[in-house]
Amino acid sequence: MRIENSFIPVSGIGEKTEKKYWKKGITHWDHVEDTSDLSDAKKEKLLNFIQKARKNLEVNNEAFFKQKFPNKELWRTYRNFEENVAFFDIETTGLEPERNKVTTVSIHRGDETKTLIRGQDLTRENLKEEFFQSSVIVSFNGKRFDQPFLEKSFNMQIENPHLDLMYTCRRLGYSGGLKKIEKEMNIERELEDLDGREAIRLWKKYEKEGDEEALRKLVEYNQYDTVNLRDLLERTHNRLRADIFEPHLD
């Protein structure tokens, strides 16, 4: 499903009205011009929005759609901005940004996975650059933890549209942590023996003893989370499309 299949970004149009359009065969912006199932006033309103929205799509202005889509429907923007979507995850020494610090930040975008490491290249400037290069950012529980932790620790504001897959999974009936949901969806994970506590232990071992192998393992663990987020989004996107949109297609 793509942005062009959606009408809820138009002011005054909710999910029920959108479904009515789909049932009438108006499943894409291209269908609005030729349909006879809408009043002239409604058609004009839709066409005015579509014209503006197309211009924003042409220049990849994701901020325009962040304002137009409800948070729970941001998954619909994935296919349009797929090349520059950033799947990100952080590791920390604890749960409170006032007392603890960020140790690594991994970002998977396109075919590349990058990890910024505390004491090396994990800086405010580098983080801002990574998010600037990203259209939509994707996390698991990142709205409650990762994003505010980074903003507090590095005195920055992250303005990207943020799709938190924890809530997307709940919508599909999945609950619990990322690893539990991965198993239920048959998403493979090679480092199942690691968790947040082990990540803290590995960082301390590297920081205090200079253990490069501990750092390598921590980075690998952190990166696995971001790579698996892409697979998780693919599966949830396809499920939501099948449940919400496909029943209305001929």
C-alpha positions in Angstrom: 0.0 0.0 0.0 1.2 3.5 -0.9 0.4 7.0 0.0 -1.5 7.4 -3.3 -4.0 4.8 -2.1 -4.9 6.9 0.9 -7.5 9.6 1.4 -7.4 10.0 5.2 -4.8 12.8 4.9 -7.5 15.0 3.4 -9.1 17.2 6.0 -12.5 15.9 7.1 -12.0 12.4 5.7 -11.8 9.6 8.2 -11.3 5.8 7.9 -15.0 5.1 7.3 -15.3 7.6 4.4 -12.0 6.3 2.9 -13.4 2.7 2.9 -16.5 4.0 1.2 -14.3 5.4 -1.6 -12.4 2.2 -1.9 -15.7 0.2 -2.1 -16.7 2.4 -5.0 -13.5 1.6 -6.8 -11.7 4.8 -5.9 -8.6 3.1 -4.6 -6.0 5.5 -6.0 -5.6 9.2 -6.5 -5.7 8.6 -10.3 -9.3 7.5 -10.0 -10.7 10.7 -8.5 -10.7 12.7 -11.7 -12.9 10.3 -13.7 -15.2 9.1 -11.0 -18.9 10.0 -11.1 -19.5 8.7 -7.5 -18.5 12.0 -5.9 -20.1 15.4 -5.7 -18.4 18.2 -7.5 -17.5 19.8 -4.2 -15.9 16.6 -2.7 -14.1 15.9 -6.0 -12.7 19.5 -6.0 -11.5 19.1 -2.4 -9.8 15.8 -3.1 -8.2 17.1 -6.3 -6.8 20.2 -4.6 -5.2 18.0 -1.9 -3.9 15.5 -4.4 -2.2 18.2 -6.5 -0.4 19.6 -3.4 0.5 16.1 -2.2 2.0 15.0 -5.5 4.3 18.0 -5.5 5.5 17.1 -2.0 6.0 13.5 -3.1 8.1 14.6 -6.1 10.6 16.3 -3.7 10.4 13.6 -1.1 9.0 16.0 1.5 8.1 13.4 4.2 7.4 16.2 6.7 4.2 17.1 4.8 2.8 13.6 5.2 3.9 13.4 8.9 1.4 16.2 9.5 -1.3 14.6 7.4 -1.3 11.0 8.5 -2.4 9.8 12.0 0.6 8.1 13.8 -1.0 4.7 13.5 -1.2 5.0 9.7 2.4 6.1 9.1 3.1 2.5 7.9 1.3 3.5 4.6 4.2 5.8 3.8 6.8 3.1 3.8 6.8 2.1 0.1 7.1 5.7 -1.0 10.1 6.5 1.1 11.6 3.0 1.3 15.1 3.8 0.1 15.7 6.3 2.8 13.9 4.7 5.7 16.2 4.3 8.7 15.7 1.4 11.1 17.5 2.4 14.3 18.2 1.1 17.8 20.3 2.2 20.7 22.2 0.6 23.6 22.7 2.3 26.9 24.2 1.7 30.3 20.7 2.0 31.9 17.2 3.3 31.6 17.5 6.9 32.8 19.2 9.4 30.5 19.9 11.7 33.5 22.1 9.0 35.0 23.1 6.7 32.1 24.7 7.1 28.8 24.2 5.9 25.2 26.9 3.5 24.2 26.0 2.6 20.6 23.5 3.7 18.0 22.9 1.4 14.9 21.1 2.6 11.8 20.1 0.4 8.9 19.2 2.3 5.8 19.1 0.9 2.3 21.7 -1.9 2.1 24.0 -0.4 4.7 24.1 -0.8 8.5 26.2 1.8 10.4 27.0 1.9 14.1 28.1 5.0 16.0 30.2 4.2 19.1 30.6 6.3 22.2 34.1 7.7 22.4 34.6 7.3 18.7 32.0 8.7 16.3 28.9 8.9 18.4 28.4 12.7 18.4 25.5 15.1 18.2 26.6 16.2 14.7 26.9 12.7 13.4 23.5 11.8 14.8 21.9 14.8 13.2 23.5 14.0 9.9 22.2 10.4 10.0 18.6 11.5 10.7 18.8 14.3 8.2 19.6 11.7 5.5 16.6 9.6 6.6 13.0 10.1 5.5 11.0 8.0 8.0 12.7 6.5 11.1 11.5 3.1 12.4 12.0 1.6 15.8 10.6 -0.8 18.4 9.5 1.0 21.5 11.6 3.9 20.3 9.0 6.6 20.9 9.1 5.9 24.6 12.8 5.1 25.0 15.3 5.5 22.1 14.2 8.8 20.7 13.7 10.7 24.1 16.9 9.1 25.4 18.9 10.4 22.4 17.2 13.9 22.5 18.0 14.2 26.2 21.6 12.9 26.0 22.6 14.9 23.0 20.4 18.0 23.4 18.8 17.6 20.0 15.3 17.3 18.4 14.5 14.5 16.1 11.9 15.7 13.7 11.5 12.7 11.4 8.2 10.9 11.0 8.7 8.1 13.5 7.0 4.7 13.0 7.2 2.6 16.2 6.6 -1.0 15.3 5.6 -1.9 18.9 2.3 -0.2 18.3 1.9 -1.6 14.8 2.4 -5.1 16.1 -0.1 -4.6 18.9 -2.6 -3.6 16.3 -2.1 -7.0 14.7 -2.5 -8.8 18.0 1.1 -9.2 19.0 2.4 -8.2 22.4 5.6 -8.4 24.4 9.2 -7.5 23.4 10.9 -7.5 20.0 12.5 -11.0 20.4 9.2 -12.6 21.4 7.4 -11.1 18.5 10.2 -12.1 16.1 9.8 -15.7 17.2 6.0 -15.6 16.7 6.6 -14.3 13.2 9.4 -16.7 12.5 12.0 -14.0 12.0 15.4 -15.5 12.5 17.9 -14.1 15.1 21.4 -15.5 15.4 22.3 -13.8 18.7 19.4 -15.0 20.9 21.7 -15.3 23.9 22.1 -11.6 24.2 19.7 -9.1 26.0 19.9 -5.6 27.4 21.7 -6.6 30.5 24.3 -8.5 28.5 24.8 -5.4 26.3 25.6 -3.4 29.4 28.1 -6.0 30.6 29.8 -6.1 27.2 30.2 -2.3 27.1 31.7 -2.2 30.7 34.1 -5.0 29.6 35.2 -2.9 26.6 35.3 0.4 28.5 37.2 -0.9 31.5 39.4 -3.6 29.9 39.7 -2.4 26.3 38.2 -5.7 25.2 37.6 -5.2 21.4 35.9 -8.6 21.1 33.3 -7.4 23.6 32.7 -4.3 21.6 32.4 -6.3 18.4 29.8 -8.5 19.9 27.9 -5.5 21.3 27.9 -3.8 17.9 26.8 -7.0 16.2 23.9 -7.4 18.6 22.9 -3.8 18.2 22.9 -4.1 14.4 20.8 -7.3 14.4 18.0 -5.4 16.0 18.0 -2.8 13.2 18.2 -5.3 10.4 15.4 -7.4 11.8 13.2 -4.3 12.1 13.1 -4.1 8.3 11.8 -7.7 8.1 9.3 -6.9 10.9 8.0 -3.9 9.0 7.8 -5.8 5.7 5.6 -8.4 7.4 3.4 -6.0 9.3 3.0 -3.8 6.3 1.8 -6.8 4.2 -0.5 -7.9 6.9 -2.1 -4.5 7.3 -2.5 -4.1 3.6 -4.2 -7.4 3.3 -6.5 -6.7 6.2 -7.4 -3.1 5.5 -7.0 -2.4 1.8 -7.0 -5.5 -0.3 -10.6 -6.6 0.5 -11.7 -3.5 -1.4 -9.8 -4.3 -4.6 -11.4 -5.9 -7.6 
